């Protein structure tokens, strides 16, 4: 959301596992390409930020192999709270 406010013309894509989440994403981030297809969501990415539970990060990273451009930066926002 901060990126959308700072650079409203920069292309922004968001992937979700659940199609029922798409309308809420599109309302919150107008102009954002929201999809349930991971490959199309990251095909032209410069930056990929993974925001999911720590136990899902490895599986998602494996799914990203071959989908993310080779020069893209991939990072995560996962954290473990104790």
N, CA, C and O atoms as a Tinker XYZ file with bonds, in Angstrom:
   328  protein
     1  N      0.823000   -1.182000    0.000000    73     2
     2  CA     0.000000    0.000000    0.000000    64     1     3
     3  C      0.872000    1.252000    0.000000    63     2     4     5
     4  O      0.543000    2.242000   -0.655000    81     3
     5  N      1.975000    1.209000    0.729000    73     3     6
     6  CA     2.870000    2.365000    0.765000    64     5     7
     7  C      3.490000    2.593000   -0.609000    63     6     8     9
     8  O      3.620000    3.738000   -1.043000    81     7
     9  N      3.872000    1.531000   -1.295000    73     7    10
    10  CA     4.435000    1.665000   -2.635000    64     9    11
    11  C      3.406000    2.266000   -3.584000    63    10    12    13
    12  O      3.750000    3.118000   -4.403000    81    11
    13  N      2.170000    1.845000   -3.490000    73    11    14
    14  CA     1.112000    2.379000   -4.351000    64    13    15
    15  C      0.945000    3.877000   -4.105000    63    14    16    17
    16  O      0.761000    4.637000   -5.056000    81    15
    17  N      1.007000    4.313000   -2.850000    73    15    18
    18  CA     0.873000    5.743000   -2.547000    64    17    19
    19  C      2.096000    6.522000   -3.024000    63    18    20    21
    20  O      1.965000    7.625000   -3.556000    81    19
    21  N      3.279000    5.950000   -2.834000    73    19    22
    22  CA     4.510000    6.652000   -3.197000    64    21    23
    23  C      4.714000    6.715000   -4.707000    63    22    24    25
    24  O      5.191000    7.723000   -5.229000    81    23
    25  N      4.355000    5.646000   -5.407000    73    23    26
    26  CA     4.565000    5.569000   -6.856000    64    25    27
    27  C      3.306000    5.013000   -7.523000    63    26    28    29
    28  O      3.277000    3.852000   -7.929000    81    27
    29  N      2.268000    5.844000   -7.633000    73    27    30
    30  CA     0.981000    5.352000   -8.127000    64    29    31
    31  C      0.992000    4.824000   -9.558000    63    30    32    33
    32  O      0.087000    4.081000   -9.936000    81    31
    33  N      1.979000    5.181000  -10.356000    73    31    34
    34  CA     2.016000    4.694000  -11.734000    64    33    35
    35  C      2.873000    3.430000  -11.896000    63    34    36    37
    36  O      2.870000    2.819000  -12.965000    81    35
    37  N      3.595000    3.041000  -10.863000    73    35    38
    38  CA     4.425000    1.836000  -10.948000    64    37    39
    39  C      3.518000    0.606000  -10.983000    63    38    40    41
    40  O      2.590000    0.501000  -10.181000    81    39
    41  N      3.778000   -0.323000  -11.905000    73    39    42
    42  CA     2.967000   -1.551000  -11.942000    64    41    43
    43  C      3.082000   -2.317000  -10.619000    63    42    44    45
    44  O      4.170000   -2.451000  -10.058000    81    43
    45  N      1.966000   -2.806000  -10.143000    73    43    46
    46  CA     1.934000   -3.543000   -8.882000    64    45    47
    47  C      1.058000   -4.767000   -9.065000    63    46    48    49
    48  O     -0.087000   -4.669000   -9.507000    81    47
    49  N      1.608000   -5.917000   -8.722000    73    47    50
    50  CA     0.849000   -7.174000   -8.807000    64    49    51
    51  C      0.801000   -7.814000   -7.439000    63    50    52    53
    52  O      1.725000   -7.680000   -6.637000    81    51
    53  N     -0.283000   -8.506000   -7.186000    73    51    54
    54  CA    -0.434000   -9.195000   -5.923000    64    53    55
    55  C     -1.033000  -10.564000   -6.197000    63    54    56    57
    56  O     -2.007000  -10.687000   -6.940000    81    55
    57  N     -0.454000  -11.580000   -5.602000    73    55    58
    58  CA    -0.943000  -12.944000   -5.746000    64    57    59
    59  C     -1.621000  -13.372000   -4.452000    63    58    60    61
    60  O     -1.151000  -13.056000   -3.359000    81    59
    61  N     -2.705000  -14.080000   -4.583000    73    59    62
    62  CA    -3.400000  -14.661000   -3.440000    64    61    63
    63  C     -3.785000  -16.092000   -3.771000    63    62    64    65
    64  O     -4.064000  -16.417000   -4.925000    81    63
    65  N     -3.798000  -16.933000   -2.772000    73    63    66
    66  CA    -4.218000  -18.324000   -2.980000    64    65    67
    67  C     -5.732000  -18.419000   -3.183000    63    66    68    69
    68  O     -6.220000  -19.312000   -3.875000    81    67
    69  N     -6.467000  -17.489000   -2.572000    73    67    70
    70  CA    -7.932000  -17.591000   -2.549000    64    69    71
    71  C     -8.590000  -16.560000   -3.469000    63    70    72    73
    72  O     -8.388000  -15.356000   -3.311000    81    71
    73  N     -9.361000  -17.034000   -4.407000    73    71    74
    74  CA   -10.030000  -16.129000   -5.345000    64    73    75
    75  C    -11.036000  -15.218000   -4.639000    63    74    76    77
    76  O    -11.305000  -14.115000   -5.115000    81    75
    77  N    -11.586000  -15.657000   -3.528000    73    75    78
    78  CA   -12.544000  -14.808000   -2.813000    64    77    79
    79  C    -11.878000  -13.562000   -2.219000    63    78    80    81
    80  O    -12.573000  -12.628000   -1.819000    81    79
    81  N    -10.546000  -13.535000   -2.156000    73    79    82
    82  CA    -9.818000  -12.360000   -1.663000    64    81    83
    83  C     -9.652000  -11.280000   -2.725000    63    82    84    85
    84  O     -9.364000  -10.131000   -2.392000    81    83
    85  N     -9.827000  -11.627000   -3.990000    73    83    86
    86  CA    -9.558000  -10.692000   -5.084000    64    85    87
    87  C    -10.362000   -9.392000   -5.006000    63    86    88    89
    88  O     -9.765000   -8.328000   -5.169000    81    87
    89  N    -11.676000   -9.410000   -4.767000    73    87    90
    90  CA   -12.411000   -8.139000   -4.709000    64    89    91
    91  C    -11.897000   -7.193000   -3.619000    63    90    92    93
    92  O    -11.820000   -5.984000   -3.840000    81    91
    93  N    -11.550000   -7.724000   -2.461000    73    91    94
    94  CA   -11.044000   -6.878000   -1.372000    64    93    95
    95  C     -9.697000   -6.268000   -1.736000    63    94    96    97
    96  O     -9.431000   -5.109000   -1.419000    81    95
    97  N     -8.844000   -7.048000   -2.405000    73    95    98
    98  CA    -7.541000   -6.545000   -2.837000    64    97    99
    99  C     -7.732000   -5.417000   -3.839000    63    98   100   101
   100  O     -7.090000   -4.372000   -3.732000    81    99
   101  N     -8.603000   -5.621000   -4.800000    73    99   102
   102  CA    -8.834000   -4.619000   -5.830000    64   101   103
   103  C     -9.446000   -3.337000   -5.266000    63   102   104   105
   104  O     -9.191000   -2.248000   -5.781000    81   103
   105  N    -10.254000   -3.462000   -4.208000    73   103   106
   106  CA   -10.801000   -2.264000   -3.546000    64   105   107
   107  C     -9.709000   -1.527000   -2.783000    63   106   108   109
   108  O     -9.643000   -0.298000   -2.818000    81   107
   109  N     -8.853000   -2.274000   -2.094000    73   107   110
   110  CA    -7.807000   -1.665000   -1.274000    64   109   111
   111  C     -6.673000   -1.081000   -2.108000    63   110   112   113
   112  O     -6.050000   -0.095000   -1.714000    81   111
   113  N     -6.407000   -1.694000   -3.266000    73   111   114
   114  CA    -5.296000   -1.265000   -4.115000    64   113   115
   115  C     -5.778000   -1.046000   -5.549000    63   114   116   117
   116  O     -5.500000   -1.867000   -6.423000    81   115
   117  N     -6.490000    0.040000   -5.800000    73   115   118
   118  CA    -6.978000    0.296000   -7.161000    64   117   119
   119  C     -5.823000    0.300000   -8.163000    63   118   120   121
   120  O     -4.761000    0.867000   -7.902000    81   119
   121  N     -6.043000   -0.333000   -9.295000    73   119   122
   122  CA    -5.014000   -0.396000  -10.319000    64   121   123
   123  C     -4.020000   -1.521000  -10.136000    63   122   124   125
   124  O     -3.154000   -1.728000  -10.987000    81   123
   125  N     -4.127000   -2.245000   -9.050000    73   123   126
   126  CA    -3.245000   -3.380000   -8.785000    64   125   127
   127  C     -3.730000   -4.587000   -9.581000    63   126   128   129
   128  O     -4.930000   -4.852000   -9.661000    81   127
   129  N     -2.787000   -5.312000  -10.166000    73   127   130
   130  CA    -3.119000   -6.574000  -10.839000    64   129   131
   131  C     -3.156000   -7.647000   -9.748000    63   130   132   133
   132  O     -2.107000   -8.042000   -9.240000    81   131
   133  N     -4.322000   -8.110000   -9.392000    73   131   134
   134  CA    -4.469000   -9.157000   -8.380000    64   133   135
   135  C     -4.896000  -10.435000   -9.080000    63   134   136   137
   136  O     -5.786000  -10.416000   -9.930000    81   135
   137  N     -4.265000  -11.544000   -8.725000    73   135   138
   138  CA    -4.545000  -12.802000   -9.411000    64   137   139
   139  C     -4.296000  -13.992000   -8.505000    63   138   140   141
   140  O     -3.636000  -13.886000   -7.471000    81   139
   141  N     -4.834000  -15.115000   -8.913000    73   139   142
   142  CA    -4.561000  -16.373000   -8.209000    64   141   143
   143  C     -3.526000  -17.205000   -8.964000    63   142   144   145
   144  O     -3.164000  -18.298000   -8.527000    81   143
   145  N     -3.052000  -16.689000  -10.092000    73   143   146
   146  CA    -2.021000  -17.364000  -10.868000    64   145   147
   147  C     -0.655000  -16.783000  -10.488000    63   146   148   149
   148  O     -0.341000  -15.643000  -10.830000    81   147
   149  N      0.149000  -17.572000   -9.783000    73   147   150
   150  CA     1.427000  -17.096000   -9.267000    64   149   151
   151  C      2.363000  -16.658000  -10.389000    63   150   152   153
   152  O      2.978000  -15.596000  -10.296000    81   151
   153  N      2.479000  -17.448000  -11.434000    73   151   154
   154  CA     3.419000  -17.138000  -12.516000    64   153   155
   155  C      3.117000  -15.785000  -13.161000    63   154   156   157
   156  O      4.036000  -15.005000  -13.413000    81   155
   157  N      1.850000  -15.498000  -13.429000    73   155   158
   158  CA     1.515000  -14.212000  -14.062000    64   157   159
   159  C      1.719000  -13.053000  -13.099000    63   158   160   161
   160  O      1.976000  -11.929000  -13.531000    81   159
   161  N      1.611000  -13.309000  -11.811000    73   159   162
   162  CA     1.774000  -12.246000  -10.825000    64   161   163
   163  C      3.217000  -11.793000  -10.679000    63   162   164   165
   164  O      3.466000  -10.644000  -10.312000    81   163
   165  N      4.168000  -12.669000  -10.959000    73   163   166
   166  CA     5.584000  -12.321000  -10.750000    64   165   167
   167  C      6.396000  -12.276000  -12.047000    63   166   168   169
   168  O      7.601000  -12.029000  -12.009000    81   167
   169  N      5.760000  -12.508000  -13.177000    73   167   170
   170  CA     6.483000  -12.640000  -14.452000    64   169   171
   171  C      7.382000  -11.448000  -14.775000    63   170   172   173
   172  O      8.473000  -11.637000  -15.313000    81   171
   173  N      6.957000  -10.244000  -14.465000    73   171   174
   174  CA     7.729000   -9.039000  -14.782000    64   173   175
   175  C      8.249000   -8.331000  -13.533000    63   174   176   177
   176  O      8.590000   -7.149000  -13.585000    81   175
   177  N      8.311000   -9.038000  -12.433000    73   175   178
   178  CA     8.646000   -8.415000  -11.148000    64   177   179
   179  C     10.100000   -7.964000  -11.074000    63   178   180   181
   180  O     11.006000   -8.625000  -11.580000    81   179
   181  N     10.290000   -6.827000  -10.434000    73   179   182
   182  CA    11.616000   -6.360000  -10.039000    64   181   183
   183  C     11.858000   -6.738000   -8.580000    63   182   184   185
   184  O     12.989000   -6.989000   -8.165000    81   183
   185  N     10.775000   -6.772000   -7.819000    73   183   186
   186  CA    10.828000   -7.068000   -6.394000    64   185   187
   187  C      9.661000   -7.975000   -6.054000    63   186   188   189
   188  O      8.523000   -7.701000   -6.435000    81   187
   189  N      9.942000   -9.060000   -5.335000    73   187   190
   190  CA     8.906000   -9.968000   -4.853000    64   189   191
   191  C      9.012000   -9.990000   -3.335000    63   190   192   193
   192  O     10.061000  -10.327000   -2.786000    81   191
   193  N      7.935000   -9.633000   -2.663000    73   191   194
   194  CA     7.884000   -9.668000   -1.205000    64   193   195
   195  C      6.913000  -10.761000   -0.810000    63   194   196   197
   196  O      5.728000  -10.699000   -1.139000    81   195
   197  N      7.412000  -11.755000   -0.109000    73   195   198
   198  CA     6.589000  -12.881000    0.330000    64   197   199
   199  C      6.055000  -12.553000    1.720000    63   198   200   201
   200  O      6.820000  -12.357000    2.664000    81   199
   201  N      4.747000  -12.497000    1.825000    73   199   202
   202  CA     4.083000  -12.178000    3.095000    64   201   203
   203  C      3.145000  -13.336000    3.423000    63   202   204   205
   204  O      1.977000  -13.337000    3.034000    81   203
   205  N      3.662000  -14.294000    4.127000    73   203   206
   206  CA     2.881000  -15.469000    4.494000    64   205   207
   207  C      3.450000  -16.035000    5.782000    63   206   208   209
   208  O      4.453000  -15.536000    6.293000    81   207
   209  N      2.830000  -17.047000    6.298000    73   207   210
   210  CA     3.329000  -17.645000    7.534000    64   209   211
   211  C      4.691000  -18.281000    7.277000    63   210   212   213
   212  O      4.945000  -18.762000    6.172000    81   211
   213  N      5.559000  -18.293000    8.263000    73   211   214
   214  CA     6.886000  -18.885000    8.087000    64   213   215
   215  C      6.841000  -20.325000    7.585000    63   214   216   217
   216  O      7.715000  -20.731000    6.818000    81   215
   217  N      5.856000  -21.096000    7.994000    73   215   218
   218  CA     5.801000  -22.498000    7.558000    64   217   219
   219  C      5.441000  -22.636000    6.079000    63   218   220   221
   220  O      5.624000  -23.709000    5.505000    81   219
   221  N      4.932000  -21.570000    5.448000    73   219   222
   222  CA     4.573000  -21.605000    4.028000    64   221   223
   223  C      5.637000  -21.031000    3.116000    63   222   224   225
   224  O      5.553000  -21.197000    1.899000    81   223
   225  N      6.632000  -20.362000    3.665000    73   223   226
   226  CA     7.616000  -19.650000    2.852000    64   225   227
   227  C      8.408000  -20.592000    1.947000    63   226   228   229
   228  O      8.582000  -20.300000    0.764000    81   227
   229  N      8.887000  -21.708000    2.475000    73   227   230
   230  CA     9.693000  -22.624000    1.664000    64   229   231
   231  C      8.891000  -23.142000    0.463000    63   230   232   233
   232  O      9.387000  -23.149000   -0.664000    81   231
   233  N      7.675000  -23.567000    0.706000    73   231   234
   234  CA     6.825000  -24.081000   -0.374000    64   233   235
   235  C      6.577000  -23.013000   -1.435000    63   234   236   237
   236  O      6.624000  -23.300000   -2.631000    81   235
   237  N      6.316000  -21.798000   -1.005000    73   235   238
   238  CA     6.062000  -20.714000   -1.943000    64   237   239
   239  C      7.326000  -20.377000   -2.738000    63   238   240   241
   240  O      7.251000  -20.126000   -3.941000    81   239
   241  N      8.460000  -20.371000   -2.087000    73   239   242
   242  CA     9.719000  -20.100000   -2.800000    64   241   243
   243  C      9.988000  -21.166000   -3.856000    63   242   244   245
   244  O     10.452000  -20.848000   -4.951000    81   243
   245  N      9.707000  -22.406000   -3.543000    73   243   246
   246  CA     9.891000  -23.465000   -4.526000    64   245   247
   247  C      8.959000  -23.259000   -5.726000    63   246   248   249
   248  O      9.341000  -23.529000   -6.865000    81   247
   249  N      7.751000  -22.786000   -5.469000    73   247   250
   250  CA     6.804000  -22.525000   -6.556000    64   249   251
   251  C      7.245000  -21.343000   -7.421000    63   250   252   253
   252  O      6.884000  -21.262000   -8.595000    81   251
   253  N      8.019000  -20.434000   -6.845000    73   251   254
   254  CA     8.485000  -19.262000   -7.578000    64   253   255
   255  C      9.627000  -19.572000   -8.541000    63   254   256   257
   256  O      9.855000  -18.827000   -9.494000    81   255
   257  N     10.344000  -20.669000   -8.298000    73   255   258
   258  CA    11.480000  -21.013000   -9.155000    64   257   259
   259  C     11.000000  -21.147000  -10.599000    63   258   260   261
   260  O     10.038000  -21.860000  -10.885000    81   259
   261  N     11.681000  -20.454000  -11.492000    73   259   262
   262  CA    11.305000  -20.487000  -12.895000    64   261   263
   263  C     10.242000  -19.468000  -13.276000    63   262   264   265
   264  O      9.981000  -19.261000  -14.461000    81   263
   265  N      9.625000  -18.828000  -12.287000    73   263   266
   266  CA     8.579000  -17.831000  -12.561000    64   265   267
   267  C      9.106000  -16.404000  -12.424000    63   266   268   269
   268  O      8.650000  -15.493000  -13.116000    81   267
   269  N     10.063000  -16.223000  -11.528000    73   267   270
   270  CA    10.581000  -14.896000  -11.215000    64   269   271
   271  C     11.726000  -14.559000  -12.171000    63   270   272   273
   272  O     12.580000  -15.409000  -12.424000    81   271
   273  N     11.761000  -13.343000  -12.703000    73   271   274
   274  CA    12.890000  -12.962000  -13.548000    64   273   275
   275  C     14.216000  -13.132000  -12.794000    63   274   276   277
   276  O     14.262000  -12.930000  -11.580000    81   275
   277  N     15.280000  -13.496000  -13.490000    73   275   278
   278  CA    16.547000  -13.789000  -12.810000    64   277   279
   279  C     17.159000  -12.603000  -12.074000    63   278   280   281
   280  O     17.950000  -12.804000  -11.153000    81   279
   281  N     16.818000  -11.378000  -12.453000    73   279   282
   282  CA    17.382000  -10.216000  -11.774000    64   281   283
   283  C     16.455000   -9.630000  -10.699000    63   282   284   285
   284  O     16.760000   -8.583000  -10.129000    81   283
   285  N     15.348000  -10.284000  -10.425000    73   283   286
   286  CA    14.412000   -9.799000   -9.405000    64   285   287
   287  C     14.963000  -10.056000   -8.006000    63   286   288   289
   288  O     15.675000  -11.033000   -7.774000    81   287
   289  N     14.630000   -9.180000   -7.098000    73   287   290
   290  CA    14.961000   -9.336000   -5.688000    64   289   291
   291  C     13.778000  -10.026000   -5.016000    63   290   292   293
   292  O     12.634000   -9.599000   -5.173000    81   291
   293  N     14.057000  -11.090000   -4.270000    73   291   294
   294  CA    13.006000  -11.822000   -3.549000    64   293   295
   295  C     13.329000  -11.733000   -2.068000    63   294   296   297
   296  O     14.437000  -12.060000   -1.642000    81   295
   297  N     12.358000  -11.289000   -1.291000    73   295   298
   298  CA    12.543000  -11.174000    0.153000    64   297   299
   299  C     11.248000  -11.605000    0.830000    63   298   300   301
   300  O     10.240000  -11.849000    0.167000    81   299
   301  N     11.287000  -11.694000    2.141000    73   299   302
   302  CA    10.066000  -12.089000    2.854000    64   301   303
   303  C      9.818000  -11.171000    4.040000    63   302   304   305
   304  O     10.709000  -10.469000    4.519000    81   303
   305  N      8.570000  -11.206000    4.492000    73   303   306
   306  CA     8.166000  -10.428000    5.661000    64   305   307
   307  C      7.667000  -11.377000    6.749000    63   306   308   309
   308  O      6.889000  -10.980000    7.617000    81   307
   309  N      8.114000  -12.622000    6.698000    73   307   310
   310  CA     7.708000  -13.607000    7.695000    64   309   311
   311  C      8.433000  -13.385000    9.003000    63   310   312   313
   312  O      9.579000  -12.935000    9.021000    81   311
   313  N      7.776000  -13.695000   10.079000    73   311   314
   314  CA     8.419000  -13.593000   11.385000    64   313   315
   315  C      7.804000  -14.616000   12.316000    63   314   316   317
   316  O      6.654000  -15.024000   12.156000    81   315
   317  N      8.588000  -15.016000   13.279000    73   315   318
   318  CA     8.138000  -15.967000   14.273000    64   317   319
   319  C      8.029000  -15.242000   15.599000    63   318   320   321
   320  O      8.987000  -14.615000   16.050000    81   319
   321  N      6.890000  -15.323000   16.212000    73   319   322
   322  CA     6.674000  -14.662000   17.497000    64   321   323
   323  C      6.621000  -15.715000   18.591000    63   322   324   325
   324  O      5.954000  -16.741000   18.456000    81   323
   325  N      7.315000  -15.451000   19.647000    73   323   326
   326  CA     7.298000  -16.402000   20.773000    64   325   327
   327  C      6.759000  -15.748000   22.007000    63   326   328
   328  O      6.668000  -16.388000   23.055000    81   327
